[in-house]
């Protein structure tokens, strides 16, 4: 059984989840640091057969965001701060974030905003495919932010979550791409998250050819440690990811908003 230790898109930080405090965001440039050399360069991202390589070269003015929520067994527990189960608080936080994104899309008429939502445990499942927040897009986003769509069960395959999220962003077609993972535990599945992060920043994937290189290195990557403190997050941070922490729903909402605001301001 996965050891419970404890999210917006990672992590030499002190995650003070034992005490409630305002979430903070550590930002880093999207570059491949020297620490990434520790990963196995023989690994490549494995994208699905239906991958649309043509979209990798479309640079529409806007941002695509993939929100990935941990639904491993430990998310059924309440955080140390108390209250409802972590998966319920995470789902409620997504509702607040959808309101934030709705206001953004309404103000920025010339800005394309795409959002996808994934959940992961032992495997990865799509809760909302990549959706533009125009027309009924916001309604579709809000309709999936329900606790029953995030019922906890299984392990914590962070590497798979990174791989699937990166695949969606690599064919998003927008200038900026942001991957935000909310997790309350350590990876206990395959592939190794360090190998996946290294491959993302190195553009190594099974869809690249000599004539057509599929880019993934421009993706912004963030982790939100929800009710957890783990040394793995420091390694993620050293590899170029951003990190923040949350001890309850309010801090999770603040963390997601801070990460999204930091990403969206890059378009201004």
VENVEN-V881563 format. One record per pair of residues at least 24 apart in sequence whose ideal C-beta (glycine too) atoms are under 7 Angstrom apart, sorted by the first residue. I is the first residue (numbers start at 1). J is the second residue. If there is no record, write none. Layout:
I & J
I & J
This chain:
2 & 72
2 & 73
2 & 74
2 & 155
2 & 156
2 & 185
2 & 188
4 & 74
4 & 77
4 & 185
5 & 185
5 & 186
5 & 228
5 & 229
5 & 230
6 & 184
6 & 185
6 & 225
6 & 226
6 & 227
6 & 228
6 & 229
7 & 180
7 & 181
7 & 182
7 & 223
7 & 224
7 & 226
7 & 244
7 & 246
7 & 252
7 & 255
7 & 256
8 & 67
8 & 180
8 & 182
8 & 222
8 & 224
8 & 255
8 & 256
8 & 259
9 & 178
9 & 179
9 & 180
9 & 181
9 & 220
9 & 221
9 & 222
9 & 259
10 & 221
10 & 222
10 & 223
10 & 233
10 & 236
10 & 237
10 & 241
10 & 242
10 & 243
11 & 223
11 & 225
11 & 232
11 & 233
11 & 234
11 & 236
11 & 237
11 & 243
12 & 234
12 & 237
12 & 238
13 & 233
13 & 234
13 & 237
13 & 243
15 & 225
15 & 228
15 & 229
15 & 233
15 & 245
16 & 245
17 & 80
17 & 225
17 & 227
17 & 228
17 & 229
17 & 245
17 & 247
18 & 80
20 & 81
20 & 247
20 & 248
20 & 251
22 & 254
23 & 244
23 & 245
23 & 246
23 & 251
23 & 254
23 & 255
23 & 258
24 & 244
25 & 242
25 & 244
25 & 255
25 & 258
25 & 259
25 & 262
26 & 237
26 & 242
26 & 243
26 & 244
27 & 242
27 & 262
28 & 240
28 & 242
30 & 217
30 & 218
30 & 219
30 & 220
30 & 240
31 & 240
32 & 201
32 & 202
32 & 240
33 & 238
33 & 239
33 & 240
35 & 238
35 & 239
36 & 198
36 & 201
36 & 239
38 & 194
39 & 194
39 & 195
39 & 198
40 & 195
41 & 198
43 & 191
43 & 195
43 & 199
44 & 199
44 & 204
44 & 205
44 & 206
45 & 163
45 & 166
45 & 196
45 & 199
45 & 200
45 & 204
45 & 205
45 & 206
45 & 216
46 & 163
46 & 206
47 & 167
47 & 205
47 & 206
47 & 207
48 & 167
51 & 167
51 & 171
51 & 207
52 & 171
53 & 207
53 & 212
53 & 214
55 & 171
55 & 172
55 & 173
56 & 170
56 & 171
56 & 214
56 & 215
58 & 173
59 & 175
60 & 112
60 & 173
60 & 174
60 & 175
61 & 110
61 & 111
61 & 112
61 & 175
62 & 111
62 & 112
62 & 113
62 & 114
62 & 174
62 & 175
63 & 113
63 & 174
63 & 176
63 & 178
63 & 263
63 & 264
63 & 267
64 & 114
64 & 130
64 & 169
64 & 172
64 & 174
64 & 177
65 & 114
65 & 115
65 & 178
65 & 180
65 & 260
66 & 116
66 & 118
66 & 165
66 & 168
66 & 169
66 & 179
67 & 94
67 & 115
67 & 117
67 & 180
68 & 118
68 & 120
68 & 161
68 & 165
68 & 180
68 & 181
68 & 182
69 & 119
69 & 150
69 & 182
70 & 120
70 & 156
70 & 182
70 & 183
70 & 184
70 & 185
71 & 119
71 & 120
71 & 121
71 & 150
71 & 151
71 & 152
71 & 153
72 & 121
72 & 152
72 & 154
72 & 155
72 & 156
72 & 185
73 & 152
73 & 153
73 & 154
74 & 184
74 & 185
75 & 152
75 & 184
76 & 152
79 & 227
79 & 247
79 & 248
80 & 227
80 & 247
81 & 247
81 & 248
83 & 248
86 & 184
86 & 226
86 & 227
87 & 147
87 & 150
87 & 151
87 & 152
88 & 147
89 & 248
89 & 249
89 & 252
90 & 150
90 & 182
90 & 226
90 & 252
91 & 145
91 & 146
91 & 147
91 & 150
92 & 249
93 & 249
93 & 252
93 & 253
93 & 256
94 & 145
95 & 142
95 & 145
96 & 253
97 & 253
97 & 256
97 & 257
98 & 138
98 & 141
98 & 142
98 & 145
100 & 257
100 & 260
101 & 133
102 & 138
104 & 264
105 & 133
105 & 134
105 & 138
111 & 267
112 & 174
114 & 172
114 & 174
115 & 141
116 & 168
117 & 144
118 & 161
118 & 164
118 & 165
119 & 150
120 & 157
120 & 160
120 & 161
121 & 153
121 & 154
121 & 155
121 & 156
121 & 157
122 & 154
122 & 155
122 & 157
122 & 189
123 & 157
123 & 160
124 & 160
124 & 161
124 & 164
130 & 168
130 & 172
155 & 188
155 & 189
156 & 183
156 & 185
156 & 186
156 & 187
156 & 188
156 & 189
157 & 187
157 & 189
158 & 183
158 & 187
158 & 193
159 & 187
159 & 189
159 & 190
159 & 191
159 & 192
159 & 193
159 & 196
160 & 189
162 & 193
162 & 196
162 & 197
163 & 191
163 & 196
166 & 200
166 & 216
166 & 219
169 & 219
170 & 214
170 & 216
176 & 263
176 & 266
176 & 267
177 & 218
177 & 219
177 & 220
178 & 220
178 & 263
179 & 219
179 & 220
179 & 221
179 & 222
180 & 222
180 & 224
180 & 256
180 & 259
181 & 223
182 & 224
182 & 226
182 & 252
183 & 223
183 & 225
183 & 226
184 & 226
184 & 227
184 & 228
185 & 228
186 & 230
186 & 232
187 & 232
194 & 235
194 & 239
197 & 221
197 & 236
197 & 239
197 & 241
198 & 239
201 & 240
220 & 263
222 & 259
224 & 252
224 & 255
226 & 252
